Amino acid sequence: MIVAINTEQCTTCGVCSDICPRHIPETITDGNGKVTRISPERSALCMACGHCVAVCPNDAISVEGLSAMDYEPARPVTISDIDFFNLLKKRRSIRRYTDKPVPRKMISRIVEAVSTAPTGTGRSSVGVIVIDKAETLSRFSKGIYQLYEGLEKGLENPIGRLIIKRRVGAKLFRTMEDFLMPGMHWYIRWYREGRSNEILRDCPAVMLFHGPIHEPATEENCLIAAFHAVLMAEILGVGTCLNDMIPPACSRDPLLRELLGLPADRAVYASLTMGYSKYQFKRVPPRGLAEFRYVE
């Protein structure tokens, strides 16, 4: 990544040096004055976050791959803290949808909100896949249920249990046994009987968030991106529900990976079922934290 400074426009204010988390632009004393330069020792550490370009008051800095033309003027936020708080309180996880499709124009607007999500690496490597065709959703559901049905059978076998535990680790294995699979037993049964689809909830659209397997903070990046989608969807009147059952199936089942066109170096880390709520909530349930305190 190449960072460059236009010395004719630079006033050596030092803002870019101060804001860069790795101090790649640095303002130093040179002879009788100051100069802002690119650190030769740290230039290769640039994460392309764009903070230096966004903060420079004189448009004197540029980063390879980031066009100054793509930067919009920063506008003041007009939503009040009360309005935002009401939005957060009003939001519900929607698990029953109407069969009304979500227009792709609206989905695109939600994806625009996803593209603004912050990342732990300074650059966006999150990808979004949307399934909104009934036939494809049906194939997608079938693959997920087949995977979990196979997992349930594997857990019934002592040798299978040992193999699964070694593969997923003790922590995830306990979560599977105590939380996931007891409910999944009924989900599989109801799906096979044609009663309901409790994984996809008969939603008209699924949004998947994927990222590089070996990149730091990929799971966190995908979850933050997903919640940006949740908030924008709520504003647009579209219901969503974060679904932890879908990502492992997408990442581990070869047929589902093929269906999604998921590259070998990527995995799905977050997913949303999406659609218009079948029911309207009249009240806001109470919520709270386990703890809040200051350390003096």
C-alpha positions as CSV (number, residue, x, y, z in Angstrom):
1,M,0.0,0.0,0.0
2,I,1.5,3.4,-1.1
3,V,0.8,6.5,0.9
4,A,1.8,9.8,-0.6
5,I,1.9,13.4,0.6
6,N,1.6,16.4,-1.7
7,T,4.3,18.7,-0.2
8,E,2.9,21.7,-2.0
9,Q,-0.4,21.4,-0.3
10,C,0.8,20.0,3.1
11,T,1.0,22.6,5.9
12,T,2.6,20.1,8.4
13,C,-0.3,20.4,10.8
14,G,0.4,16.9,12.0
15,V,-3.2,15.7,12.1
16,C,-2.6,12.8,9.7
17,S,0.4,11.7,11.8
18,D,-1.7,11.8,15.0
19,I,-4.7,10.0,13.7
20,C,-2.9,7.1,11.9
21,P,-3.0,4.1,14.3
22,R,0.5,3.1,13.1
23,H,1.9,6.7,12.5
24,I,2.7,6.0,8.9
25,P,2.6,9.7,8.1
26,E,4.8,11.4,10.7
27,T,5.5,15.0,11.4
28,I,9.1,15.5,12.5
29,T,11.5,18.4,13.1
30,D,13.8,18.8,10.1
31,G,16.5,21.5,10.5
32,N,14.7,24.7,11.5
33,G,11.2,23.6,10.8
34,K,8.7,20.7,10.6
35,V,8.0,18.3,7.8
36,T,5.4,15.7,7.3
37,R,6.7,12.6,5.6
38,I,5.9,8.9,5.2
39,S,7.8,6.8,7.7
40,P,10.1,4.5,5.7
41,E,10.0,1.9,8.5
42,R,6.2,1.7,8.7
43,S,5.0,2.5,5.2
44,A,4.2,-1.2,4.5
45,L,1.9,-1.4,7.6
46,C,-0.8,0.8,6.0
47,M,-4.3,-0.8,6.5
48,A,-6.0,1.5,3.9
49,C,-8.5,2.7,6.5
50,G,-8.5,6.1,4.8
51,H,-8.5,8.1,8.1
52,C,-5.5,10.2,7.0
53,V,-7.3,11.2,3.7
54,A,-10.5,11.9,5.5
55,V,-9.0,14.1,8.1
56,C,-6.5,16.2,6.1
57,P,-7.8,19.8,5.9
58,N,-5.8,20.5,2.7
59,D,-6.4,17.3,0.6
60,A,-2.6,16.8,0.7
61,I,-2.5,13.0,1.3
62,S,-3.5,10.1,-0.8
63,V,-3.5,6.3,-0.4
64,E,-3.2,3.9,-3.3
65,G,-6.5,2.3,-4.2
66,L,-8.5,5.1,-2.4
67,S,-9.8,7.8,-4.7
68,A,-10.3,11.2,-3.2
69,M,-13.3,11.5,-5.5
70,D,-15.0,8.8,-3.6
71,Y,-14.9,10.7,-0.3
72,E,-18.2,12.5,0.5
73,P,-18.4,15.6,2.7
74,A,-19.0,14.7,6.4
75,R,-22.6,15.8,7.2
76,P,-24.0,16.5,10.6
77,V,-26.2,13.8,12.2
78,T,-29.8,15.0,12.6
79,I,-31.3,12.0,14.5
80,S,-31.6,12.6,18.2
81,D,-30.4,10.3,20.9
82,I,-34.1,9.7,21.9
83,D,-35.0,8.7,18.3
84,F,-32.1,6.3,18.1
85,F,-32.8,4.8,21.5
86,N,-36.4,4.3,20.5
87,L,-35.2,2.5,17.3
88,L,-33.1,0.2,19.4
89,K,-35.9,-0.6,21.8
90,K,-38.5,-1.1,19.1
91,R,-36.4,-3.5,17.1
92,R,-37.5,-7.1,17.5
93,S,-36.0,-10.4,16.2
94,I,-38.6,-11.4,13.6
95,R,-39.2,-15.1,13.3
96,R,-42.6,-15.1,11.5
97,Y,-42.7,-13.5,8.0
98,T,-45.4,-12.8,5.4
99,D,-44.8,-14.2,1.9
100,K,-44.4,-10.7,0.5
101,P,-41.0,-10.4,-1.2
102,V,-38.5,-7.8,-0.2
103,P,-37.8,-5.6,-3.3
104,R,-34.2,-5.8,-4.5
105,K,-34.0,-2.0,-4.5
106,M,-34.6,-2.1,-0.7
107,I,-32.1,-4.9,-0.3
108,S,-29.5,-2.9,-2.1
109,R,-30.2,0.1,0.2
110,I,-29.6,-2.3,3.2
111,V,-26.3,-3.5,1.6
112,E,-25.3,0.2,1.2
113,A,-25.6,0.5,5.0
114,V,-23.5,-2.7,5.4
115,S,-20.7,-1.1,3.3
116,T,-20.3,1.6,6.0
117,A,-19.6,-0.8,8.8
118,P,-16.3,-0.4,10.6
119,T,-13.7,-3.2,10.6
120,G,-11.0,-4.4,13.0
121,T,-8.5,-4.4,10.1
122,G,-9.1,-1.0,8.8
123,R,-10.3,-2.2,5.4
124,S,-13.4,-4.0,4.3
125,S,-13.1,-7.6,3.3
126,V,-16.7,-8.6,4.2
127,G,-18.8,-10.0,1.4
128,V,-22.6,-10.2,1.2
129,I,-24.6,-12.9,-0.5
130,V,-28.4,-12.6,-0.7
131,I,-30.8,-15.5,-1.5
132,D,-34.3,-14.2,-2.4
133,K,-35.6,-16.7,-4.9
134,A,-38.1,-19.3,-3.5
135,E,-36.6,-22.2,-5.4
136,T,-33.0,-21.4,-4.3
137,L,-34.2,-20.9,-0.7
138,S,-35.8,-24.3,-0.9
139,R,-32.5,-26.0,-2.0
140,F,-30.6,-24.0,0.6
141,S,-33.0,-25.2,3.4
142,K,-32.7,-28.8,2.2
143,G,-28.9,-28.7,2.4
144,I,-28.9,-27.2,5.9
145,Y,-31.4,-29.7,7.3
146,Q,-29.5,-32.6,5.8
147,L,-26.3,-31.4,7.5
148,Y,-28.0,-31.1,10.9
149,E,-29.8,-34.4,10.5
150,G,-26.4,-36.0,9.9
151,L,-24.9,-34.2,12.9
152,E,-27.8,-35.5,15.1
153,K,-27.2,-39.1,14.0
154,G,-23.4,-38.6,14.5
155,L,-24.0,-37.5,18.1
156,E,-26.0,-40.6,18.8
157,N,-22.9,-42.7,18.1
158,P,-20.2,-42.8,20.8
159,I,-17.4,-42.8,18.2
160,G,-19.2,-40.1,16.2
161,R,-19.5,-38.0,19.3
162,L,-15.8,-38.3,20.0
163,I,-14.9,-37.3,16.4
164,I,-17.3,-34.3,16.4
165,K,-15.9,-33.1,19.8
166,R,-12.4,-33.3,18.6
167,R,-13.3,-31.5,15.4
168,V,-15.2,-28.6,16.9
169,G,-13.6,-28.3,20.3
170,A,-15.0,-28.8,23.8
171,K,-16.6,-25.3,24.1
172,L,-18.6,-25.5,20.9
173,F,-19.4,-29.2,21.5
174,R,-21.1,-28.2,24.8
175,T,-23.0,-25.5,23.1
176,M,-24.2,-27.9,20.5
177,E,-25.3,-30.5,23.1
178,D,-26.9,-28.1,25.6
179,F,-28.5,-25.5,23.4
180,L,-28.4,-26.2,19.6
181,M,-29.3,-29.8,19.1
182,P,-32.2,-30.2,21.6
183,G,-34.2,-27.6,19.6
184,M,-32.8,-28.8,16.3
185,H,-34.2,-32.3,17.0
186,W,-37.7,-30.8,16.7
187,Y,-36.8,-28.5,13.9
188,I,-35.7,-31.5,11.8
189,R,-38.9,-33.4,12.7
190,W,-41.2,-30.5,11.8
191,Y,-39.4,-29.9,8.6
192,R,-39.6,-33.6,7.6
193,E,-43.3,-33.6,8.4
194,G,-43.9,-30.5,6.3
195,R,-45.2,-28.5,9.3
196,S,-42.7,-25.6,9.3
197,N,-39.2,-24.4,8.5
198,E,-37.8,-23.3,11.9
199,I,-34.3,-22.5,10.6
200,L,-35.2,-20.1,7.8
201,R,-38.7,-19.3,9.3
202,D,-40.1,-19.3,5.7
203,C,-38.5,-16.0,5.2
204,P,-38.5,-14.4,1.6
205,A,-34.8,-13.5,1.8
206,V,-31.6,-14.6,3.5
207,M,-28.5,-12.3,3.8
208,L,-25.1,-14.0,4.4
209,F,-21.9,-12.2,5.5
210,H,-18.6,-13.9,4.6
211,G,-15.0,-13.1,5.0
212,P,-11.4,-14.5,4.7
213,I,-10.8,-17.5,6.9
214,H,-7.3,-16.4,7.9
215,E,-7.8,-12.7,8.4
216,P,-7.9,-11.2,11.9
217,A,-11.3,-10.1,13.3
218,T,-13.3,-11.6,10.4
219,E,-16.1,-13.0,12.5
220,E,-16.4,-9.7,14.4
221,N,-16.3,-7.7,11.1
222,C,-19.2,-9.8,9.7
223,L,-21.3,-9.5,12.9
224,I,-20.9,-5.7,12.9
225,A,-21.8,-5.6,9.2
226,A,-24.8,-7.7,9.9
227,F,-26.0,-5.3,12.6
228,H,-25.7,-2.4,10.3
229,A,-28.1,-4.3,8.0
230,V,-30.4,-4.9,10.9
231,L,-30.7,-1.2,11.8
232,M,-31.2,-0.1,8.2
233,A,-33.7,-2.8,7.6
234,E,-35.6,-1.7,10.7
235,I,-35.7,1.9,9.5
236,L,-37.1,0.6,6.1
237,G,-39.8,-1.5,7.8
238,V,-38.1,-4.8,7.0
239,G,-37.8,-7.4,9.8
240,T,-34.6,-9.4,10.4
241,C,-33.3,-12.0,12.8
242,L,-29.6,-12.9,13.4
243,N,-29.4,-16.7,12.8
244,D,-26.5,-18.6,14.2
245,M,-27.6,-22.0,12.8
246,I,-27.0,-21.0,9.1
247,P,-23.3,-19.9,9.0
248,P,-21.7,-23.2,10.1
249,A,-23.7,-25.1,7.6
250,C,-22.8,-22.7,4.8
251,S,-19.1,-23.0,5.6
252,R,-18.8,-26.7,6.3
253,D,-21.1,-28.4,3.7
254,P,-19.5,-28.7,0.3
255,L,-22.8,-28.7,-1.6
256,L,-23.9,-25.5,0.2
257,R,-20.5,-23.9,-0.5
258,E,-21.0,-24.8,-4.2
259,L,-24.6,-23.4,-4.2
260,L,-23.3,-20.1,-2.8
261,G,-20.2,-19.9,-4.9
262,L,-18.2,-19.5,-1.8
263,P,-14.4,-19.4,-2.4
264,A,-12.2,-21.9,-0.6
265,D,-10.5,-19.2,1.5
266,R,-13.7,-17.7,2.8
267,A,-16.4,-18.7,5.3
268,V,-19.8,-17.4,6.4
269,Y,-19.7,-15.9,9.8
270,A,-23.1,-14.2,10.1
271,S,-26.6,-14.4,8.6
272,L,-29.9,-12.8,8.7
273,T,-33.4,-14.0,7.8
274,M,-35.2,-11.1,6.3
275,G,-38.8,-10.1,5.4
276,Y,-41.9,-8.4,6.5
277,S,-43.1,-9.3,9.9
278,K,-46.3,-11.4,10.1
279,Y,-47.2,-9.8,13.4
280,Q,-46.8,-6.3,14.9
281,F,-45.4,-6.0,18.4
282,K,-47.5,-3.7,20.6
283,R,-45.1,-3.5,23.6
284,V,-41.4,-3.4,24.3
285,P,-40.1,-6.2,26.6
286,P,-37.7,-5.0,29.3
287,R,-34.0,-5.6,28.8
288,G,-30.9,-5.1,30.9
289,L,-27.3,-5.9,31.3
290,A,-25.7,-8.4,33.6
291,E,-23.6,-5.6,35.1
292,F,-22.7,-2.0,34.7
293,R,-20.0,-0.3,36.9
294,Y,-17.0,2.0,36.9
295,V,-13.6,1.0,38.1
296,E,-12.1,3.8,40.1
